[in-house]
């Protein structure tokens, strides 16, 4: 998918709108939107969560997101956070690339190198009964991304997909593997 990130933040496109449809029914106390871009997904989450935090590495993106979301933090993924969230979401930069010309879309090797780093950071922010939902694409090696998410200790499942002319969007949910004592 050709993601458009003019104005230095990722503007909602088909992937974001598809993701938003599936987030409308999520409920909880706390949510984190990693790589928020314009803040669109964080705004959707704010309807059903008491506290929503949005992170991005781009200050211009956060300025835009702050128009609709109060808690915006400039940091890489969840690296600067110590809070634990019921839900962590991320519209990953999943396009395969040789370099990061556009951090909103370029995922490097097989479209998974940058996403794996983001998901690793996100993992520490997910509560014991919390979950992670991320979007990826058939243009990326999404099976490798799912495998790496499982190596972080999360059970994964594909919760939705949408075929487009040039790719298939894939929503993946990861939850903590629960032990019998939990």
C-alpha positions as CSV (number, residue, x, y, z in Angstrom):
1,X,0.0,0.0,0.0
2,X,1.3,3.5,-0.8
3,X,0.8,5.3,2.5
4,X,0.6,9.0,2.2
5,X,2.5,10.9,4.9
6,X,2.5,14.5,3.6
7,X,2.7,17.2,6.2
8,X,5.1,15.0,8.2
9,X,2.4,12.9,9.8
10,X,0.5,9.9,8.5
11,X,-2.9,10.9,7.3
12,X,-5.7,8.2,7.7
13,X,-5.9,6.0,4.7
14,X,-7.6,2.7,3.9
15,X,-5.5,0.8,6.5
16,X,-6.3,3.3,9.3
17,X,-10.0,3.3,8.5
18,X,-10.1,-0.5,8.4
19,X,-8.3,-0.6,11.7
20,X,-10.6,1.9,13.2
21,X,-13.7,-0.1,12.3
22,X,-12.3,-3.0,14.4
23,X,-11.4,-0.8,17.3
24,X,-14.8,0.7,17.8
25,X,-16.0,-2.2,20.0
26,X,-12.8,-2.4,22.1
27,X,-13.4,-1.3,25.7
28,X,-11.3,-0.9,28.8
29,X,-9.7,1.6,31.2
30,X,-6.4,2.4,29.4
31,X,-5.2,2.3,25.8
32,X,-2.0,3.2,24.0
33,X,-1.7,4.2,20.3
34,X,1.9,3.7,19.2
35,X,2.9,5.8,16.1
36,X,-0.3,7.8,16.3
37,X,0.3,10.0,13.3
38,X,-2.7,12.3,13.1
39,X,-4.2,10.7,16.2
40,X,-7.1,9.2,14.4
41,X,-7.0,5.8,16.1
42,X,-6.4,7.3,19.5
43,X,-9.5,9.4,18.9
44,X,-11.5,6.3,18.1
45,X,-10.2,4.6,21.3
46,X,-11.0,7.7,23.4
47,X,-14.7,6.9,23.0
48,X,-14.5,3.6,25.0
49,X,-11.4,4.1,27.2
50,X,-10.9,6.4,30.2
51,X,-7.3,7.2,29.4
52,X,-5.7,7.1,25.9
53,X,-2.0,7.9,25.4
54,X,-0.6,8.5,21.9
55,X,3.1,8.2,21.1
56,X,5.0,9.2,18.0
57,X,8.6,10.2,17.1
58,X,7.5,13.1,15.0
59,X,6.7,16.4,16.8
60,X,4.5,17.7,14.0
61,X,2.5,14.5,14.1
62,X,2.0,14.9,17.8
63,X,1.0,18.5,17.4
64,X,-1.8,17.4,15.0
65,X,-2.8,14.5,17.3
66,X,-2.9,16.8,20.3
67,X,-5.8,18.7,18.6
68,X,-8.0,15.7,19.5
69,X,-6.0,13.7,22.1
70,X,-4.8,15.2,25.4
71,X,-2.0,12.7,26.3
72,X,0.6,12.8,23.5
73,X,4.2,11.8,24.2
74,X,7.2,12.1,21.8
75,X,9.1,8.9,22.1
76,X,10.0,5.8,20.2
77,X,7.1,3.3,20.5
78,X,6.6,2.8,24.3
79,X,10.2,3.1,25.2
80,X,9.7,6.2,27.5
81,X,6.6,4.7,29.2
82,X,6.3,2.8,32.5
83,X,2.5,2.6,32.5
84,X,0.7,-0.7,31.7
85,X,-2.3,-0.6,29.3
86,X,-5.4,-2.7,28.7
87,X,-4.9,-2.3,25.0
88,X,-2.0,-1.3,22.8
89,X,-2.6,-0.6,19.1
90,X,-0.2,0.1,16.3
91,X,-0.5,0.9,12.6
92,X,2.9,-0.4,11.8
93,X,5.3,0.9,9.1
94,X,5.1,-2.3,7.2
95,X,6.3,-1.6,3.7
96,X,9.5,-3.4,2.7
97,X,12.3,-1.0,2.1
98,X,16.1,-0.8,1.9
99,X,16.2,2.4,4.0
100,X,13.9,4.5,6.1
101,X,13.0,7.4,3.8
102,X,9.6,7.8,5.5
103,X,9.4,6.4,9.1
104,X,5.6,6.3,8.8
105,X,5.7,3.6,6.2
106,X,9.1,2.1,5.7
107,X,9.6,-1.2,7.7
108,X,13.0,-2.1,6.3
109,X,13.9,-5.8,5.6
110,X,10.7,-7.7,4.5
111,X,8.6,-5.0,6.1
112,X,9.3,-6.5,9.6
113,X,12.6,-5.1,10.9
114,X,11.2,-1.8,12.3
115,X,7.8,-3.4,13.3
116,X,9.7,-6.0,15.4
117,X,11.4,-3.3,17.3
118,X,8.1,-1.4,17.8
119,X,6.3,-4.6,19.0
120,X,9.2,-5.4,21.4
121,X,8.8,-2.0,22.9
122,X,5.0,-2.3,23.0
123,X,5.2,-5.7,24.7
124,X,6.4,-4.2,28.0
125,X,3.3,-1.9,28.1
126,X,0.7,-4.6,27.8
127,X,-0.9,-5.7,31.1
128,X,-1.3,-9.3,32.1
129,X,-4.8,-9.4,30.8
130,X,-4.2,-6.8,28.2
131,X,-3.8,-7.2,24.4
132,X,-2.0,-5.8,21.5
133,X,-3.6,-5.2,18.1
134,X,-1.5,-4.3,15.1
135,X,-2.0,-4.0,11.4
136,X,0.3,-5.3,8.7
137,X,0.1,-6.3,5.1
138,X,0.6,-9.1,2.6
139,X,3.3,-6.9,1.2
140,X,5.3,-7.6,4.4
141,X,6.4,-11.0,5.7
142,X,3.5,-11.0,8.1
143,X,4.1,-14.6,9.1
144,X,7.6,-13.7,10.4
145,X,6.0,-10.7,12.3
146,X,3.4,-13.1,13.9
147,X,6.2,-15.5,14.8
148,X,8.3,-12.7,16.4
149,X,5.2,-11.6,18.3
150,X,4.8,-15.1,19.7
151,X,8.4,-15.1,20.7
152,X,7.6,-12.1,22.9
153,X,5.3,-14.3,24.9
154,X,2.0,-13.4,23.2
155,X,-0.6,-15.8,21.7
156,X,-1.6,-14.4,18.3
157,X,-4.5,-14.7,15.9
158,X,-5.5,-12.9,12.8
159,X,-8.8,-11.1,13.7
160,X,-9.6,-9.6,10.3
161,X,-8.3,-9.1,6.8
162,X,-9.3,-7.0,3.9
163,X,-8.3,-7.6,0.3
164,X,-7.4,-4.5,-1.7
165,X,-6.4,-4.3,-5.3
166,X,-2.7,-4.4,-4.5
167,X,-2.4,-6.0,-1.1
168,X,-4.3,-7.6,1.8
169,X,-4.5,-5.8,5.1
170,X,-4.1,-8.0,8.1
171,X,-5.1,-7.2,11.7
172,X,-3.3,-9.3,14.3
173,X,-4.2,-9.6,18.0
174,X,-1.7,-10.7,20.6
175,X,-2.6,-11.6,24.1
176,X,-0.5,-12.8,27.1
177,X,-0.2,-16.5,27.3
178,X,-2.1,-17.2,30.6
179,X,-0.9,-19.8,33.0
180,X,-3.3,-22.1,34.9
181,X,-2.6,-20.2,38.1
182,X,-3.7,-16.8,36.6
